[in-house]
Amino acid sequence: MEQKPITKAIRIQTDRTNEMEHSTPLFLTSSFCFDNAEDMRAAFADETDDNIYSRFSNPNVQEFTDKMVALEGAEAGYSTATGMSAVFASFMTFLKNGDHLLSCSAIFGSTHTIITKYLPKYGIESSYVNASKPEEWEAAIRPNTKMIYLETPTNPGLDIIDLDFVGKLAKKHKLILNVDNCFATPVCQLPIQYGADLVVHSATKWLDGQGRVLGGVIVGKKELINDIYLFCRSTGPALSPFNAWVLSKSLETLDVRMERHAVNALHIAKELENHNKISQLRYPFLPDHPQYSIATKQMKNGGGIVCFNLKGGLESGRKFLDNLQMLSLTANLGDTRSIASHPASTTHAKLTEAERQAVNITSGLIRISVGLESVDDILYDIKQALEKC
Ligand SMILES: *Cc1c(COP(=O)(O)O)cnc(C)c1O
């Protein structure tokens, strides 16, 4: 019987030493030696999978990548230094002067910056479609459209995009479907099952899950990943062996961590849903979420993020953050420690007010990354801060 993905995430080991370490050792080396000229020639000619140089490959990086390939049900993968280098490489490998990229409008702030500020420098056009209006997607496809890019759930508004619908659309128009699966993680949602050609991740978030290292990864079809590998091997966004070693260990607990994050988040969402200081609470697995039926179809649970709008707007948002006693105020998400953030003044501050409104980011929007502390303590802290708003 073939092992299940979560077993592979625990058991895959790329150990090239003859020692018998139970935990994979750290291969902190920039390059690798060969016994003789012939072995070295063969490695450079791609006739073997021997490691040559850690910008190309490294055992720790390969181990992390292999686990992600198994978890996402992909054919191949390449790991990068950050989530943004994964996103950027996935664009620059396939898009050229004259091509068009179709993206959902609610995307991570730096991805928005790449699309609107840098891609035009290379003659790459782009346009946005509303995540919650799938009927707009087909009309937005142009003759020169090459790729569809999306995040689901979206950050920070938690819109859910129907992967089955977009997967079929991409197939019909022969477009590369590229999905940022950072918010859900592969233990909750598998975009490749719905036709995604590429899946990108910020490993910095839930995949590490403990706020220690930066990392990114792209998985997908073998021939596409090979092109990404060749682009990255020359341009240099490689994941460091140390970070890969940390991340590979993190994946061993991803499934159990995400299950508990989601249980805590659902409990908090239910408890706060009708709070008098809150006007709009979002969690994908609450029945009044506008895309609840899509969420429950394509996700195993609702994930670890809860969003709500404070009736008091910007001023209440600041008071809420200032009155938290336990939750961290930090520019990250997906940690064992619960985190509160205020997108309008931080991650999405570079967007204009109109752009923010288009992606449902109100001035009072608060995003909670629900951690693994006792849910009673998380809820207590949020409620006492809400009282002071
Ligand atoms: C954080 C994040 C990124 C960027 O990842 P980094 O590791 O910070 O470069 C991309 N997409 C989403 C959805 C994110 O949350």
The ligand as an SDF file (V2000), in Angstrom:
LIG
                    3D

 15 15  0  0  0  0  0  0  0  0999 V2000
    3.0330   35.9000    3.5350 C   0  0  0  0  0  0  0  0  0  0  0  0
    2.3960   35.5640    2.2590 C   0  0  0  0  0  0  0  0  0  0  0  0
    3.1360   35.5680    1.0720 C   0  0  0  0  0  0  0  0  0  0  0  0
    4.6010   35.9650    1.0260 C   0  0  0  0  0  0  0  0  0  0  0  0
    5.4100   35.1050    1.7450 O   0  0  0  0  0  0  0  0  0  0  0  0
    6.8360   35.5080    2.3700 P   0  0  0  0  0  0  0  0  0  0  0  0
    7.3590   34.2220    2.8900 O   0  0  0  0  0  0  0  0  0  0  0  0
    6.5760   36.5290    3.4230 O   0  0  0  0  0  0  0  0  0  0  0  0
    7.6630   36.0640    1.2690 O   0  0  0  0  0  0  0  0  0  0  0  0
    2.4780   35.2150   -0.1010 C   0  0  0  0  0  0  0  0  0  0  0  0
    1.1690   34.8860   -0.1050 N   0  0  0  0  0  0  0  0  0  0  0  0
    0.4210   34.8950    1.0280 C   0  0  0  0  0  0  0  0  0  0  0  0
   -1.0190   34.5350    0.9500 C   0  0  0  0  0  0  0  0  0  0  0  0
    1.0030   35.2330    2.2450 C   0  0  0  0  0  0  0  0  0  0  0  0
    0.2590   35.2390    3.3610 O   0  0  0  0  0  0  0  0  0  0  0  0
  1  2  1  0
  2  3  1  0
  2 14  2  0
  3  4  1  0
  3 10  2  0
  4  5  1  0
  5  6  1  0
  6  7  2  0
  6  8  1  0
  6  9  1  0
 10 11  1  0
 11 12  2  0
 12 13  1  0
 12 14  1  0
 14 15  1  0
M  END
$$$$
